[in-house]
Amino acid sequence: MEEFESLKLKLRDFADERDWDQFHSPKNLSMALIAEVGELIEHFQWLTEEQSKSLDAKKLKEVSEELADIQIYLIRIADKLGINLLEAANNKIELNRIKYPADKVKGSSKKYSEYE
C-alpha cells in the first residue's frame, strides 16, 4: 500500500513540475488511457493465442512499458477523483465473487447473465 501511495504522489509531483495538471482532467486522462490500451493491443493483434503467451525479450519490454503507461493513467484518474484504486479493486473482486460463484461458472467463459 505504501508503494502505491508513493507512486501516486510521484506521479502527482511529476505532473505538477511540468504544469501538466491543467491538462489532467478525468476526461483527458481517460482518453489518454484508451490510447495506451490501443497501443498495448497492437502488440498482440496478429498473434495466435500461443504466441501471445511467449513474447521475446524485446516485445515483452515494449508490452511492459505499455502496461506501465496504462497503470500511470489509471492512478492519475483515481487520484483526480479521490478514488482509492486498491480499495476499489478489492471491492470489485468481492462483487465479482458474488456475480460469478465458482461452483456455477468454473471452466465457463459465459457472462453472469447467461447462466442465471
Sequence and secondary structure as in RCSB ss.txt:
>XXXX:A:sequence
MEEFESLKLKLRDFADERDWDQFHSPKNLSMALIAEVGELIEHFQWLTEEQSKSLDAKKLKEVSEELADIQIYLI
RIADKLGINLLEAANNKIELNRIKYPADKVKGSSKKYSEYE
>XXXX:A:secstr
 HHHHHHHHHHHHHHHHTT GGG  HHHHHHHHHHHHHHHHHHHTT  HHHHHS  HHHHHHHHHHHHHHHHHHH
HHHHHHT  HHHHHHHHHHHHHHHS HHHHTT    HHHH 
